[in-house]
Amino acid sequence: MSKYPHVLYEVKDRIATITLNRPDRLNAYNDQLATGIRLAMADASKDPAVRVIVLTGAGRGFCAGADMDVLQAVPTDSAGAANRQASRATGDVGDAFKHKYGPNLDAEFGDMQRFAYFMRTQKPIIAAINGPAAGIGLIMTLYCDMRFVSDKAVLTTSFAQRGLIAEHGISWLLPRLIGPAHTLDILLSARKFSPQEAKEMGLVNKVFAADTFMHNVMTYAGLLANTVSPRSMAVMKAQVWKSYFQDFEQALKTADAEMPPSFVWPDFKEGVSHFLEKRAPKFADI
């Protein structure tokens, strides 16, 4: 059996690509897939050869949401349903998501939250939404740092049409990304919406043509992997997610605390040197 259940994992040119690999089910989500994603993310997080992580789907879909076979098997009595809700990804990842750079996020994004370890991963995570993303598949992308989407994709929350609620932190994340009005629209209606509408809402960063989609995603990922400091990215990512829990003064204090150490990093000296010498940077891996 693969080390990463239902997941393909590849590292190339400082980019780890994690591919959800149940194409016959549009990469529908189950506990095995959850485990595969977590184990792959842990390895990417620990690997100094990785500077950027891209999360995408095999075949024509990103993730069609929860596997309907799993949903049909959920007990409808309250005790059984509670036990099902508690089911999580398995597999020991050790200290893969241990805090190293920037403000500590352990208190805000703990292990009990399904995808919160995405925030604690100190490398940027790009969701490459190559096709339909529904329900928990859409939620997964919200925990990523950026979202790029194919113009052939379709997006939906879907929960209200299944008689469910706003799951896995989406009621907290969505309003912070797109505001309460757009949030309530796509949650309450559970309607399908286009990549272009998602872009207009501010839900995704870029919409790319399907035939050049992964090329464009990897070009951007390569920009991050090869031209900027991994330490800088780690600290700034932590600053931004920490700021969700801070007021303006607290965010300023965090920046003031992080600035002095940045001046003594080798990356600061290299950042100045490569600019003055007009050459490609040689930043240290993390």
C-alpha positions in Angstrom: 0.0 0.0 0.0 1.2 3.5 -0.7 2.6 5.5 2.2 -0.1 8.1 1.3 -3.5 6.5 1.0 -5.3 7.9 -2.1 -2.7 10.5 -2.6 0.2 11.0 -5.1 3.3 12.9 -3.8 6.1 14.3 -5.9 8.9 16.8 -5.2 10.4 18.6 -8.2 12.2 21.9 -8.5 11.6 22.7 -4.8 7.8 22.2 -5.2 5.9 19.4 -3.5 2.8 18.4 -5.5 0.1 16.6 -3.5 -2.5 15.1 -5.7 -5.8 13.7 -4.4 -6.0 10.4 -6.3 -9.5 8.9 -6.4 -10.3 10.1 -10.0 -13.0 7.5 -10.4 -14.9 9.2 -7.5 -13.9 12.8 -8.4 -11.5 12.5 -5.5 -14.4 12.2 -3.0 -13.2 12.7 0.6 -13.0 9.8 3.1 -10.8 9.0 6.1 -8.2 7.3 4.1 -7.8 10.3 1.8 -7.6 12.6 4.9 -4.8 10.4 6.2 -2.9 10.5 2.9 -3.2 14.3 2.7 -1.9 14.8 6.3 1.0 12.4 5.9 2.0 14.0 2.6 1.8 17.5 4.1 3.9 16.4 7.0 6.7 15.1 4.7 6.6 18.3 2.6 6.7 20.4 5.8 9.8 18.5 7.1 11.7 18.3 3.8 14.2 21.1 3.4 14.2 20.5 -0.4 10.5 21.7 -0.4 9.8 25.4 -0.4 6.2 25.5 -1.8 3.3 23.0 -1.6 0.7 22.6 -4.4 -2.5 20.7 -3.6 -4.5 19.5 -6.6 -6.7 16.6 -7.8 -6.2 13.8 -10.3 -8.5 13.5 -13.3 -11.2 16.0 -14.0 -12.1 17.0 -10.4 -10.5 18.6 -7.4 -12.7 17.0 -4.7 -16.4 16.3 -5.1 -16.9 16.5 -1.3 -17.6 13.7 1.1 -17.8 10.2 -0.3 -21.6 9.5 -0.6 -21.0 5.9 0.5 -19.5 7.3 3.7 -22.5 9.7 4.2 -25.0 6.9 3.6 -23.3 4.9 6.4 -23.4 7.6 9.0 -25.6 6.5 11.9 -28.7 8.8 12.3 -28.9 8.3 16.1 -27.2 11.1 18.1 -24.5 8.9 19.7 -23.5 7.3 16.4 -23.4 10.6 14.6 -21.2 12.1 17.3 -18.7 9.3 16.9 -18.6 9.7 13.2 -18.0 13.4 13.6 -15.0 12.6 15.8 -13.3 10.5 13.1 -10.0 11.9 11.9 -7.0 11.3 9.8 -4.6 8.8 11.3 -0.9 8.3 11.1 2.0 9.6 13.2 3.5 12.8 11.8 5.7 13.6 14.8 6.7 17.2 15.0 6.2 18.0 11.3 4.0 21.0 12.1 6.0 22.2 15.1 6.4 26.0 15.3 9.8 27.3 14.1 9.5 30.7 12.5 7.3 33.6 13.2 4.5 33.9 15.8 3.3 30.6 17.3 -0.1 29.4 15.9 -0.5 26.3 18.1 -3.2 27.8 20.3 -5.2 29.2 17.4 -5.0 26.2 15.0 -4.8 23.1 17.1 -4.8 19.4 16.0 -8.5 19.0 16.9 -9.4 21.2 13.9 -9.6 19.1 10.7 -7.4 21.1 8.3 -5.8 23.6 10.8 -2.4 22.0 10.3 -2.4 23.6 6.9 -2.0 27.0 8.6 0.8 25.7 10.9 2.7 24.3 7.9 5.4 26.9 7.5 5.5 26.7 3.7 3.0 28.3 1.4 0.2 26.0 0.3 -1.5 26.7 -3.1 -4.8 25.1 -3.9 -4.8 24.2 -7.6 -8.5 23.7 -8.1 -8.4 21.8 -11.4 -12.1 20.8 -11.5 -15.3 20.6 -9.3 -14.8 21.4 -5.6 -17.8 20.8 -3.4 -18.5 20.6 0.3 -15.5 19.5 2.3 -13.5 19.7 -1.0 -14.2 23.5 -1.1 -13.4 23.8 2.6 -10.0 22.2 2.1 -9.1 25.0 -0.3 -10.0 27.7 2.2 -7.3 26.5 4.6 -4.7 26.9 1.8 -2.9 30.2 1.6 -3.9 30.8 -2.0 -6.4 29.4 -4.5 -6.0 29.2 -8.2 -8.8 27.7 -10.2 -9.4 26.3 -13.7 -12.0 28.1 -15.8 -13.7 24.7 -16.2 -14.2 24.1 -12.5 -17.5 24.4 -10.6 -17.7 25.4 -6.9 -20.4 24.8 -4.3 -20.7 24.5 -0.5 -23.5 21.9 -1.0 -24.3 21.5 2.8 -27.8 23.0 2.9 -28.9 20.7 0.1 -27.8 17.7 2.2 -29.6 18.9 5.3 -26.3 19.7 7.0 -24.7 22.8 8.5 -21.6 25.0 7.8 -18.9 22.4 8.6 -15.3 22.4 9.6 -14.8 26.1 10.3 -16.2 27.4 7.0 -18.5 29.7 8.9 -15.4 31.4 10.4 -13.2 31.4 7.3 -15.6 32.4 4.6 -16.8 35.8 6.1 -13.1 36.7 6.6 -12.4 36.0 3.0 -15.5 37.3 1.2 -17.7 39.0 3.8 -21.0 37.9 5.4 -23.3 38.7 2.4 -21.4 36.5 -0.1 -20.9 33.9 2.6 -24.6 33.6 3.4 -25.5 33.5 -0.3 -23.3 30.5 -1.1 -24.0 28.7 2.2 -27.8 29.1 2.3 -28.4 28.5 -1.4 -25.8 25.8 -1.8 -25.9 26.9 -5.5 -23.1 26.2 -7.9 -21.0 29.1 -8.9 -18.4 29.8 -11.5 -14.6 30.4 -11.1 -15.2 34.0 -12.4 -17.8 34.7 -9.8 -15.5 33.2 -7.2 -12.8 35.6 -8.4 -15.2 38.5 -8.2 -16.1 37.6 -4.6 -12.4 37.4 -3.6 -12.6 33.7 -2.9 -9.8 32.8 -5.4 -6.7 34.6 -6.5 -6.6 33.7 -10.2 -8.6 31.9 -12.9 -6.5 30.2 -15.5 -7.6 28.5 -18.8 -8.0 24.7 -18.3 -5.5 23.8 -21.1 -2.6 25.8 -19.4 -3.9 25.6 -15.8 -1.1 23.5 -14.1 1.6 25.2 -16.2 0.4 28.6 -14.8 0.1 27.3 -11.3 3.6 25.8 -11.3 5.1 28.9 -12.8 3.8 30.9 -9.9 4.9 28.2 -7.4 8.3 28.4 -9.0 8.5 32.1 -8.5 8.0 31.6 -4.8 10.4 28.6 -4.7 13.3 30.3 -6.5 13.2 34.0 -5.9 12.2 34.7 -2.2 13.4 33.7 1.2 11.8 30.5 2.7 12.2 32.0 6.2 10.6 35.2 5.1 7.6 33.3 3.7 7.3 31.2 6.9 7.2 34.3 9.1 4.9 36.3 7.0 2.5 33.4 6.6 2.4 33.0 10.4 1.9 36.8 10.8 -1.1 36.9 8.5 -2.9 33.9 10.1 -2.0 35.1 13.6 -3.5 38.6 12.7 -7.0 36.9 12.4 -6.9 36.8 16.2 -5.2 40.2 16.9 -6.1 43.8 16.9 -4.0 46.3 15.0 -1.7 47.1 18.0 -1.1 43.4 18.6 -0.2 42.9 15.0 2.3 45.8 15.1 3.9 44.3 18.2 4.3 41.0 16.5 6.0 42.7 13.6 8.2 44.6 15.9 9.2 41.4 17.7 10.0 39.6 14.4 12.0 42.4 12.7 15.3 42.3 14.8 15.8 38.5 14.2 15.3 39.0 10.5 18.3 41.3 10.3 20.7 38.6 11.6 19.4 35.8 9.3 21.8 34.8 6.6 18.9 35.4 4.2 19.0 39.2 4.9 22.6 39.4 3.9 22.0 37.3 0.8 18.9 39.3 -0.1 20.9 42.5 -0.2 23.9 40.8 -1.9 22.0 39.2 -4.8 20.2 42.4 -5.5 23.4 44.5 -5.7 25.2 41.8 -7.6 22.3 41.3 -10.0 22.2 37.5 -9.7 19.8 34.9 -8.7 19.4 34.5 -4.9 20.8 31.6 -2.9 18.5 31.6 0.1 18.9 28.8 2.8 16.4 26.0 2.9 14.2 25.4 6.0 
